[in-house]
Amino acid sequence: MLQEFFVTVTRKLPNPMAPGIARDIIRDMMQWDVVTVEPEMILDAIALQQGEGFSFWGSLILVAAERGGCGTLFSEDFSSGRIVGKITIKNPL
């Protein structure tokens, strides 16, 4: 999802970040733990989609975030303040 971060901060924000700064931040982020999508996570995402009405991709992000031990998910695509499982959603914008 680093590509999503790059596009968002360099193109979608009212005051876009310089690409070089975004690149440096991504280099830092590359030191973080990475969650690889496994087949059972897809089934969990489908269940979350059916139960909560999220998109499949949004559901997969939530499943991966929980698998990675994330407590807060920053996203503009979900309702800020909502709690899904062990994850609190916050809109950073």
Sequence and secondary structure as in RCSB ss.txt:
>XXXX:A:sequence
MLQEFFVTVTRKLPNPMAPGIARDIIRDMMQWDVVTVEPEMILDAIALQQGEGFSFWGSLILVAAERGGCGTLFS
EDFSSGRIVGKITIKNPL
>XXXX:A:secstr
 HHHHHHIIIIISSS   HHHHHHHHHHHTTS      HHHHHHHHHHHHHH   HHHHHHHHHHHHTT SEEE 
SSS TT EETTEEEE   
